[in-house]
Amino acid sequence: MAGIYVHIPFCKSKCYYCDFYSIVLNNSNLSLKHEFLEALIHELELQRSFFSGKRINTVYFGGGTPSLYSSEEINKILDKIFSLYDVVSGAEITIEVNPDDFTPEFAHELKKSTPVNRLSIGVQSFVDEDLKVLGRRHDAKQAEQAVRTAQEIGFENISIDFIYGIPHSLEPAESLNFNLEKFYSLSIPHLSAYTLTIEPDTVFGRKYHIGKLKPISDDLFATLYEFITLSLEQHGYLHYEISNYAKQGFISRHNFSYWTGEPYLGVGPAAHSFNGDYRYWNKPNIKPYLKAISQGKILQEKEQLTEKDRFNEYILTHLRTFLGINPSFLDNEFPQFYSVIRSKLQVFADQGFIYPDKHGNFVLTMKGKLIADNLIAELFI
């Protein structure tokens, strides 16, 4: 199976923490929206042979803000995908939406006239002070209403995003507890929860550089992460990836395919693709993107994965999930590399960072999840 990722690079405004490639739409560049839609259709045509016969199990609209396009425009993209690619019946089709764009009218049209069956709502917080600090356009009331609107319209497969550990006057633990209680009260089946990270080329990055923003301490992060994870597990959510939690049957099939090494095609500027042997990435600049596509070209770079790359990617992706690292698989596929890390795995197990599950796979403990990036780096060849 395979997936398609559609990157919509437009926003009404740039959030203070975001370093994803996007451009702010305004009256002076509004024509880009239509130009880009046509270019995206053309890129899908240019990439029609990417999968070599593989069937498409997931389609994901991310951004940016995909909900800036109408349901009719979203359907135009999906019609092209369905006409060019072999999409399985019951494929998971996700669109990211912002609470301030997700009106009842838009939700109704999306449900009625498109095959979209999963929503990822960019809530980030149900606390107004959090939202102001993050530079979000919506407020807490709109965030809750977006979820309720989706449920009333008939969407069942709903995910929301949280950002926690936001430094401001409200106690981060108090904010997180309030958000979780609101999350449970809304009976949402999937949560992606991220601690705030400060990226250099963002408003937060510039504030941090001049000393006007101080991130929370590592100790507080660890406390918040353990709290959110244990709370969600107690409420019946499977912690299936470092930052993702789902009720039975609601794991994000698209995102999980990234962690299990399935091929995927990314279209749009800055989108990445993977076919099993090569990684490709489109350059993150819309004007050259539009020009190249109009000439029947795709501005992208690529790299061929070496055996060492594939080994490191397996460690990176699998240790982040509840699948863990399969020693037998490593011994069969990468014996020379596995022999190097075998003793490290045992040391990590003795230190309480990983443990063998019922299948014999090495899985992170809570203690290990807190330093997952460090453990993964030590296992890289």
C-alpha positions in Angstrom: 0.0 0.0 0.0 1.0 3.6 -0.5 0.0 7.2 0.4 -0.3 10.6 -1.2 0.5 13.8 0.7 -0.9 17.1 -0.7 0.9 20.2 0.6 -1.3 23.3 0.5 1.2 26.2 1.2 -1.3 29.0 2.1 -2.2 30.6 5.4 -4.2 33.6 6.5 -1.4 34.4 8.9 1.8 32.7 10.2 1.6 31.2 13.7 4.5 32.3 15.9 5.9 28.7 16.3 5.5 27.4 12.8 8.4 26.6 10.5 6.5 24.6 7.9 6.7 26.1 4.4 3.8 28.4 3.9 3.0 31.9 2.5 0.4 34.3 3.8 -2.4 35.0 1.3 -3.5 38.6 0.9 -5.1 40.8 -1.7 -1.8 41.3 -3.6 -1.2 37.6 -4.1 -4.6 36.0 -4.1 -4.3 34.9 -7.7 -1.7 32.4 -6.5 -4.4 30.3 -5.0 -6.0 29.4 -8.4 -2.6 29.1 -10.1 -1.4 26.7 -7.5 -4.5 24.5 -7.8 -3.9 24.1 -11.5 -0.2 23.4 -11.0 -1.0 20.8 -8.3 -3.3 19.0 -10.7 -0.5 19.1 -13.3 2.0 17.7 -10.9 -0.2 14.8 -10.0 -0.3 14.1 -13.8 3.5 14.3 -14.1 3.9 11.9 -11.2 1.3 9.3 -12.3 4.0 6.6 -12.7 5.6 7.2 -9.3 4.2 4.1 -7.6 4.7 1.4 -10.2 1.4 -0.3 -9.6 1.0 0.1 -5.9 -2.4 0.8 -4.6 -3.2 4.0 -2.6 -4.4 3.5 0.9 -4.3 7.1 2.2 -4.5 10.7 1.0 -3.6 13.5 3.3 -4.1 17.3 2.8 -1.7 19.2 5.0 -0.2 22.7 5.1 -0.4 25.5 5.5 -4.2 25.6 5.7 -6.0 23.2 3.3 -9.4 24.5 4.5 -8.7 27.8 2.7 -9.8 25.8 -0.4 -13.5 25.1 -0.9 -14.9 21.6 -0.8 -15.4 21.9 -4.6 -11.7 22.7 -5.0 -10.7 19.9 -2.7 -12.9 17.5 -4.7 -11.2 18.7 -7.9 -7.8 17.5 -6.5 -9.3 14.2 -5.3 -11.0 13.6 -8.6 -7.6 13.8 -10.3 -6.0 11.5 -7.7 -8.8 8.9 -8.2 -8.5 9.1 -12.0 -4.7 8.7 -12.1 -4.0 6.4 -9.2 -5.4 3.1 -8.0 -7.1 4.2 -4.7 -8.5 1.4 -2.6 -12.1 1.3 -1.5 -12.3 2.8 2.0 -9.1 4.7 1.7 -8.4 7.1 4.6 -8.7 10.6 3.3 -7.7 13.3 5.8 -7.8 17.1 5.6 -6.3 19.5 8.1 -8.7 22.3 9.0 -8.4 25.4 11.2 -11.3 26.1 13.6 -11.9 29.6 12.2 -12.3 28.2 8.7 -14.4 25.2 9.6 -17.9 26.7 9.3 -21.0 24.5 9.4 -21.5 25.3 5.7 -18.0 24.1 4.8 -18.3 21.0 7.0 -21.6 20.1 5.5 -20.3 20.5 1.9 -17.1 18.5 2.8 -19.1 15.7 4.2 -21.8 15.7 1.4 -19.7 16.2 -1.7 -16.2 14.8 -1.1 -14.8 11.4 0.0 -12.9 13.0 2.9 -13.5 10.8 5.9 -11.0 12.0 8.5 -10.4 15.5 10.0 -7.3 16.8 11.7 -8.4 20.0 13.5 -5.7 22.4 14.5 -7.0 23.2 18.0 -3.6 23.5 19.7 -5.3 24.5 23.0 -8.7 25.1 24.5 -7.2 27.9 26.6 -7.5 31.4 25.2 -4.3 32.6 26.7 -2.4 29.7 25.1 -3.9 30.6 21.7 -2.9 34.2 22.0 0.7 33.3 22.9 0.9 30.9 19.9 -0.4 33.5 17.5 -3.5 31.4 16.5 -6.4 33.2 14.8 -9.2 31.3 16.6 -10.2 31.3 20.2 -11.1 28.5 22.6 -14.9 28.7 21.9 -14.2 28.4 18.1 -12.0 25.4 18.8 -14.7 23.5 20.7 -17.3 24.5 18.2 -15.3 23.1 15.3 -15.1 19.7 17.0 -18.8 19.7 17.8 -19.7 20.8 14.2 -17.6 18.0 12.8 -19.4 15.5 15.0 -22.9 16.9 14.3 -22.2 16.7 10.6 -21.3 13.0 10.9 -17.5 12.9 11.0 -16.4 10.1 13.3 -12.7 9.9 12.6 -11.5 13.1 14.1 -8.1 14.1 15.4 -7.0 17.3 17.1 -3.5 18.8 17.8 -2.3 20.0 21.1 0.8 22.1 21.9 1.8 22.0 25.5 4.5 23.4 27.7 3.8 26.9 26.4 5.7 29.5 28.5 3.4 32.2 29.8 1.7 33.3 33.0 -0.7 30.4 33.2 0.9 27.3 34.9 1.7 24.9 32.0 0.5 21.9 34.1 -2.8 23.7 34.8 -3.3 24.4 31.1 -2.5 20.8 30.1 -4.9 19.4 32.7 -7.7 21.7 31.5 -7.1 20.8 27.9 -7.2 17.1 28.6 -10.5 17.3 30.5 -12.0 19.2 27.6 -10.6 16.7 25.2 -12.2 13.8 27.1 -15.5 15.6 27.4 -15.7 15.9 23.6 -15.0 12.2 23.1 -12.4 12.7 20.4 -10.8 9.5 19.2 -7.3 10.7 18.3 -4.8 13.2 19.7 -1.5 14.5 18.4 0.3 16.2 21.3 3.5 18.1 20.9 5.7 20.0 23.3 6.5 23.5 22.1 9.7 23.5 20.2 11.4 26.8 19.2 12.6 26.9 15.6 15.1 29.6 14.5 13.2 31.1 11.6 10.0 31.8 13.5 8.6 34.6 15.7 9.4 32.5 18.7 12.9 31.8 17.4 13.6 35.5 17.0 12.1 36.2 20.5 14.3 33.5 22.0 17.4 34.9 20.3 17.0 38.3 21.9 16.0 36.8 25.3 12.3 37.6 25.2 11.2 33.9 25.3 12.3 31.3 27.7 11.3 27.6 27.1 10.1 25.4 29.9 12.8 23.3 31.7 13.6 19.8 30.7 12.3 18.6 34.1 8.9 20.3 33.6 8.7 18.8 30.1 9.3 15.4 31.5 6.6 15.9 34.1 4.1 17.1 31.5 4.9 14.3 29.0 4.5 11.6 31.6 1.3 13.1 32.9 -0.3 13.4 29.4 0.8 9.9 28.4 -0.4 8.1 31.6 -3.7 10.1 31.6 -4.5 9.2 28.0 -3.6 5.5 28.6 -5.9 5.4 31.6 -8.7 6.7 29.4 -8.2 3.9 26.9 -6.0 5.6 24.3 -3.1 3.6 22.7 0.2 5.5 22.8 1.2 4.3 19.4 3.9 6.9 18.5 5.9 9.3 20.7 3.4 12.1 20.1 0.3 10.3 19.0 -2.6 8.6 20.9 -5.7 6.9 19.5 -8.7 4.9 20.5 -9.1 1.4 19.1 -9.5 1.6 15.3 -8.5 5.3 15.0 -4.7 5.2 14.5 -3.8 7.6 11.7 -3.1 5.2 8.8 -1.4 7.8 6.8 1.1 9.0 9.4 1.7 5.5 10.7 2.7 4.5 7.1 5.6 6.9 7.4 6.9 5.1 10.5 6.6 1.7 8.9 8.4 2.6 5.7 5.5 2.5 3.2 6.1 4.5 0.0 4.4 7.9 -0.4 4.2 10.7 -2.9 4.2 14.3 -1.8 3.0 17.0 -4.2 3.3 20.8 -3.7 6.3 22.9 -2.8 8.4 21.5 0.1 6.6 18.1 -0.1 8.6 15.0 0.4 8.3 11.6 -1.3 9.7 8.1 -0.8 9.6 5.1 -3.1 11.6 2.6 -1.0 15.0 3.4 -2.6 15.0 7.1 -3.0 13.8 10.1 -1.0 12.7 13.2 -3.0 11.8 16.7 -1.9 10.3 19.5 -3.8 12.0 22.9 -3.3 10.1 25.2 -0.9 9.4 28.1 -3.2 6.1 28.6 -4.9 7.1 30.9 -7.7 9.8 28.6 -9.2 7.4 25.7 -8.5 4.6 27.2 -10.6 7.0 28.0 -13.4 8.6 24.6 -13.5 5.3 22.7 -13.4 4.0 24.9 -16.3 7.0 23.6 -18.3 6.3 20.0 -17.4 9.1 19.8 -14.8 9.3 19.2 -11.1 11.9 21.2 -9.1 13.1 18.6 -6.6 16.2 17.0 -5.2 16.7 13.4 -4.4 19.0 11.0 -2.5 19.4 7.2 -2.8 19.3 5.4 0.5 22.3 3.3 1.3 22.0 0.2 3.4 23.3 2.2 6.4 20.6 4.8 5.7 17.9 2.2 5.6 19.1 0.7 8.9 19.2 4.1 10.6 15.7 4.9 9.3 14.4 1.6 10.7 15.8 2.5 14.1 14.4 6.0 14.0 10.9 5.2 12.9 10.2 1.9 14.7 11.6 2.8 18.1 9.3 5.9 18.1 6.3 3.5 17.8 4.6 0.8 19.9 6.0 -1.7 17.3 9.5 -1.3 18.6 12.7 -2.8 17.1 12.6 -6.4 15.9 15.9 -8.0 16.7 15.2 -11.0 14.3 14.5 -8.6 11.4 17.7 -6.6 12.1 19.7 -9.8 12.3 18.3 -11.0 9.0 18.3 -7.7 7.1 21.3 -5.9 8.6 23.5 -8.4 10.4 26.7 -6.4 10.2 25.0 -3.3 11.7 22.9 -5.3 14.2 26.1 -6.9 15.6 27.3 -3.3 16.4 24.2 -2.3 18.4 23.3 -5.6 20.0 25.2 -4.9 23.2 23.8 -1.3 23.3 20.3 -2.6 23.2 21.0 -4.8 26.2 22.5 -1.9 28.1 19.5 0.2 27.4 17.3 -2.6 28.6 19.3 -3.0 31.8 19.0 0.7 32.4 15.2 0.6 32.0 15.0 2.6 28.8 13.6 -0.3 26.7 12.0 -3.7 27.3 11.2 -6.8 25.2 7.5 -7.0 24.5 5.5 -10.3 24.1 6.8 -10.5 20.5 10.4 -10.0 21.6 10.6 -6.5 20.1 12.4 -3.8 22.0 10.0 -1.1 23.0 10.5 2.2 24.8 9.6 2.4 28.5 8.2 5.7 29.8 11.7 6.5 31.0 13.0 5.8 27.5 10.4 7.9 25.8 11.6 10.9 27.6 15.0 10.6 26.0 14.0 8.8 22.8 16.0 11.1 20.5 19.2 10.5 22.5 18.7 6.7 22.5 18.0 6.7 18.7 21.1 8.8 18.0 23.3 6.3 20.0 21.9 3.4 18.0 22.7 5.1 14.6 25.6 3.6 12.6 
